[in-house]
């Protein structure tokens, strides 16, 4: 079927009472595939009723309830904010009833990528040195140290990908104990330990709440040739600290440069799954295609990490039914309840509203968003649930708790040990990082054309009818292997990542 003959709408399931506009549909357009006429202008990616729906009747997308009709509507009606009422959907979640063990590909038949094998057996997809701060008090010093190591300087060290500044706004004026400090130290230590880091320089003012000595002691880190410390007050001020820091990084570069990529099984890949600026197509193209790619990875012994549980509301029952154990299922449900309690009384996404960008892209409420978001995880069992930034110790599909704020979630994923990120978007996001290579997948072709310099792959080919989900999944899978083996992502080529490091900052400040 040529583009001119292709239906202007997409039907996602035979049982649905809505379809999705493949392109803008003007009022009065006859849609032969559905036998309906558009009653008003329908924007790209938005929903159209395919029959009369009475007030209070469920609205079905992928044969899943995403809300209820807020009034009687006729066929061809724009189904969005004023016609769909958000309400909680009861979750029938008998634990583990859909659990099926994964049939793993035999080790001898598994795909490989070119990675950096560390002394502890972990494998990195990049070879970086971090200049990391205990608090914002050392931010400028750390940035000046990192900025010294330009591409020109690093030409003498061809096996070092970057010297990256990891700057936080937290760390001082913060409770010395409790969850906020625990999270901060966990994230900083997790970044230092991630296999994408060959070494790190930890910078501090010297008197902040996140005391550098307490940080090293609590996290079990030990200074050495590839983990160094710098205290501004001990160095004699900011300028001298910058000079000393540059010298310390220079001392680490020869050892880091000895790293060489070598073939390793892709069971060493731990892929963090993100979506940001989602639209209605995200759940029809990019997310399900990524999910199928993660199924391929999991069968090869790799790990896929879902996050942002606030964007899974309404889908937690599906995950609980395919959990590996009742304990894992309960951890998931407890995490969801924690978020409901935490957000109670606030104008938060989990209570129905999505971001303005999501809404403009055709997503009406968090139930619809969750329907698409959960598809990133594919169809394999849920094997574990981890707290914010905790070390990931289980392979297969797992969940990490984190807010649905992309850089905060990305920090948690990298801290947990993810060495690669797959990021789907429908409205457009330019998030990326030099130490955490991020493959960005556009959900629609209009976005891909508009932000081609930011997007690595175009899942809009599924919407356009040029590829099916299995073909798109294979393209994503191969692109992830290539990125893991060193092919720069678009965000790396641009140099993204100098200001995208954000830690979940909770609790009381002074």
N, C-alpha and C positions, 0 to 999 in steps of 0.2 A: 504494500500500500504506500503510495507516495504521500509526501507531507500535505499536499493540497487535499487529499481524500481522507486523511486521518481524522478520526473523530476529535472534536475540540474538548472532549472530556475523557477521563479515565475511570473505569469501573474497577474497584479494588476487590470486591467479593460479590458473588451472585445474590447474596442475601441483603446487601446494603440498600438503604433507602436514600442514599446520596451518591453523587459522583463528584470527581474533582476536575476543575477546569484546567486543561492542558495548556491553554493560552487564554488571554482575555476574551470573554464571550459577550458581545454586545446584546443589549435587550432586544428581544424579538427573534433571536437566532433559533432556528429549528435544529434540533439535535436528533438526527434519524436513529442513531444507535440506541437511544433511550425513549424515543417517541415523545419528547417534551420540547417546549419552547421556553427560552430564558425569559423570566418575567421582569428582570432588571439587568443592568450591566454587572457581569460577574468577573472580578479581578482574577488574574493568574493565580492558580493554586487554591482558590476558594471553592467551597462546596455548594452543590445545587441539589435540591430535592428531586427525586425521580418519580415521586407519586405524592398524593395528598397525605399529609401527616397531621394527625390530630394533636391538640394541646395535651401535653403530658406523655405523649408516646415516645418511646426511645428513638434516638437518632443513632443509626448504625454505620460505622466505618470499619472495614475489615471484619464485618459481622461482630463488632464489639461496640457496646454502648459507650458513646462519648458525651452523653447528655440527653436532655429531653426537650421536646418542642415546647417553646414558651407560649405559642399560640397556634391556632389552626393555620396550616399553610397548604398551598396548592403545588402541584408539580411545576418545577422550573423556578422555585423560589431560592433566593440567596440564603443559605443556611450559615449564619454566623452569630454575631453578638446579640442581635435583637430577636433571633428566632430559636436559639438554643440556650436552654437553662442548665447551668451547672448544678450537679447534685452528687453527693457521694454515692458510689456504687458499691454495694455490699460484696465483699470478697469471700467467695466460697473456696477456702484454701486447705483442703485435706493434704497434709504434708506428704511430700515424696511419692505421691501416687503415679506421677508421670516420670519418675526417675528411671533412666536407662543408662547403664555404663557405656562409656565411649569405646568404640572399637579403634584402638590405636594402630597407626601405620607401623609396621615392624621397623625397628631402629635402622636396619641396613638399607631400608627404602626411603628414609626421610630426607627431605630437602635440606640444603645447607645454605648458610650465608657467610660472609667474610666478617668476622668479628675480632675484637681485642680480648684475649683470654687473660684474666687477672690471676694473681697468685692464689686467691681463695676459690678459684674455679668459676667465678662469675664471668659473664661475657658482655662486653660493651659494644655498642654500635657507633660510638664516637670516642675520641681520645682527647679530653679537655682537662684544663686546670681551672679550678674555681677560686675566685677571690671572694670570700664570703664574710659577712659581718655578724657580730653578736647583737648589734643594735644599729639603729639609724645614726647613732653618734659617730660611727666610723664610715658612713656611706660615701662621703666625698673622697676620703682617702682610698677606699677600696676601688671606687670607680676610676680614679686617676691611675692607680696601679694597673688595673686591667686595660685601660685605654692606651697605656704605653705599648702594649703588645699588639701592634697593628699587623695587617697582612704582610707588610714589608718586613717587619721584624721576624715574624714567624716563618718566613721563607727559609730561614736557616734550620727550621725544625719541621720538615714536610709531613711528619707523621702526627703532629699536634694540630687538632682541628681548631681550637680556640682557647683563649684565656677569658673566662666569662665572669663578670661581676654579678653577685647574687646579693642584692640590696633589699633589706626589709625596713618598713616604717616602724616596726615594733622593737621590743627588746629593752627599752628603758621606760620609766613611768609605768611599769607593769608589775603586777603581783609577783613576788619572788617564788611563790609556790602556786599550785593549782593548774587547772586545765590550760589556760592561755600559755603559761610558761612551758608546760609539758609539750604542747603542740609545737611551739616555736623551736624548742631544742630537738624534738623528734624530727622536724622537717629539715633543720640545718644539718643534723648528723646524718640523716638519710641521704641528703644530697652529697655529702662528703663520701659516703660509703657506696653510692651508686656506681656500677661498673663503667659507666660512661666517663667517670672522673679518674684521671691518672694521678691527680694530686690536688691539694687544696692549701690555701693560705687563709687562716682565720684572723680577721681584724677586729679589734675592740678599742674603745676609748680607754677603758680600764676601771671605770667606776659605775657602769650601768647595772641595771637590775639583773640582766642576763650576764652575770660575771663569767669571764672567759675560763677561769680555773674551775668554777662550779659546772660550767657547760661541758668541759672535757671530762670531768670526773663523773657526772651523772650519766653521760652518754657512752662512757667506756672508751672514749677515743684517746689515743696516745700520740703525742707529737713525735715526729720522726722526719727523715729526709724528704718524704712526700706528703707530710702533713705538718705544716708550720704555723706558728702563731706570731701575731704582731700586735703590740699594745701601744697606742699613740702616746699615752702619758709616760711610758717607759722609754720610747724612742726619742723624746725631746720635742714633741709637737707634730703637727700635721705634715709639714714639708719634709722633715726628716723621716717621718714614718713612710711617706710615699717612696722616698729614695731607698729606705731599707726594704720595703715591700717589693719593689722592682728587683732588687738584688736577690731576694729570697725566691721569687718566681724564676728568675734567670737560673738559679741553682737547680731548680726542679726540671727545667726544660730538657736537658740532655737525657735524663732517665726516662722522661715521658716520651721522648722521640724514639726511644728504643722499641716502643710498641709497634707491632706489625700485625696486620690483619691476617687471619688464617681461617680456613674452612671449619665451620662448626655446625652441628645440627640446629635446625630452627626451633627445636625444643628449648633453646636458650633465649628465645624471644619472649618478652613480657610486654604486651601491647596495652597501653592505656587508651580507653575509648572515651572520646569527648564529642559533644555536639554543642554548637553555639550559633545563635542567630538562626534557629530552625524555622522552616516554613512547612506548608502542608505537604510538599513533595518529599521532605526529609524522611517521612515514614513510609514513602512509596518507592524510593529509589536508593538514596545514599545509605540510610540506616539498615534496611534489610540486606542490601548488597554487602555492606560491611559485616553484618552478622553472619552471612554465609561464608565470607572470607575468614572470620574467626572460627567457624566450625572446621574449616580446613586446617587452620593453625592448631586448634585443640587436638584434632586427630593426629597431628604430627608431634604431639607432646608439649606444645607451647601453651602460653597463658594469655588469656584475655581478661581485662579488668574493667568492669562496669563501675561507674561512680555516679554522683549526683542523685541520691535516692529520692530527693524531692521531685524529680522528674519521672519517677516510676510509680507515682500514686495511681492506683487503679490497676496496675500490672503486677503488684507484688504477689498476688495469689498465683499467677502463672509461674513465677519464679519459685515460690514456695512448693508448688506441686512437683517441680522437677529438681528440688534440692537433694543433695547427696545424703543428708541425714536430717532427722527431725530437729537436731540441735542447730544446724545451719539454717533451716527454715525459720526457727524461732528467733534466731539472731536477726534475720531479715525483718521479720514482723516487728521485733522490738526496736529496730533502727527506724522503721517507718513511724512507729508510735512516738518515739523520741522526737522526731521532727514535727509531728502534729502537735505535741505538747509545747515544744520550743517555739513554734510559730503562732501559737494560739493568741488571738487578739490582735495580730499584726496583719498588715496588708501584704501578705506573702503569697508567692506563687502556689504553694502547696494547698492553699485554700481556694484555688480556682483560677485566679487571674494569671495569664502568662505575660511575658514582656511585650511592650509595644511593638517591637520588631517581629516577634512571633505572631502576634495578632494580625499585623498588617500582611504577613505572609500567608494567612488563611487558617492559622491554628486558633481555635475558639477558646479552649480552656486547657487546664493541666491534664485532664483525662485524655484528650486527643493527643497532647504532646507526649504523654507517657506511652501511649500506644506505639508511637514511632520510636521513642527513645529506647524502649526495651528491646527493639529489634536489633540494635547494635550488638547485643550479646549473643545473637544466634540462637541455636536450639539445643545446645548441649547442657548437661546438668550444672546447677549452681553448686560449686564445691566448697566455698568458704565465704565468710563475711569478715572484713577487716575494718578496724577503726581508722581514723584519720591519720594517714601517713605511716601506718604500721608496716613492718616488713612483710612482704607477700611470701608466704611459705608453702603455698599450695598451687599446683599447676591446674590447668583447665580454666573454665569460666569462674571468676570470683567477683565479689562486689567490695568496693571500698567506700566507706562513708565520707562524704564531703559535701559542702554547699554547692549549689548549682551556679557557681561563678567560675568561669573557665580557668583563669590563672591560679585560683586557689585550689581547684581540683587538680590541675596539672602538677602543682607543687606536691600535692599528696601522692599522686601516682608515681612521680619520679622518686620521691622519698621512699616509697614502698619497694622500689626496685625496677619499675618499668624502664625499659631502655629504648622504647619507641612509642610514638603516639599517633593514633588515627583520629582525625577530627572532621566530622561532617558539619556542613553548614548550608542553609538555604537562603539566608539573607546576606551572607558575606561576613567573614571574619578574617582578620589578618594575624591572629595569634600564631606565635611560633617561638622557637628557641634554638640556640646553637648547641646546647648540651643535651636537649631532649628533642631529637628530630621529629617533626610533626607533619604528617602527610595530610593535606587538606583536600576534602572531597566535596565538590559542589553537588547539590541535589537537583539543580536544573541548569539547562544550557544558557539561559539568559544571564544568570549569575556568573557562570564560567566565562562567558565572553566579556562580561563587564569587568571581572576581576581576574583575568587569566594569569596575571603576574603573581597572584596570591594563591591560586588554586592548582593543586597537583593533578587532580583527576576530575572528570566530568561524569557523574552518575546521571546527569540529565539525559544521557543517551538511552536510559531505560524509559524515561518519560516520553522521549521522542520516538520510541519504538525501534531504535537502531540496535539495541542489545537487550537480552533478557537478564534477569537478576543473576543467574549462574555465570554468564559471561562477564558481567560487571564485577562479580565477586572474584573471579579468577584474575582480572586486571588489577584489582586492589591487592590481592594476595601477592602477585608478582611485584607490584610497586613497593610493597612493604619489605620484601626480601631485598630489592635493589637499594632502598633507602637504608636498610640495616647494614648493607654491605658498603655503604659510603657515598651513594649517589645523593648529592645535596637536594633537600626539599626547597620549594620556592621560598619559604620563609627564611631558611638558612641563607639562600643566595642574597636575599635582601638585607640580611644582618639583624633580623628580628630577634628579640630576646633579652635586650639589655635592661628593660624596665618591666618585664612581664612576670617577675618573681614576687608572688604575694602569698603570705601565710595567713591562715584563718585566725583572726585576732578576736578572741572572746574575752569577756570578763571586765573587771574593774580596772580603770587606769587612774593614776595619781593626779 
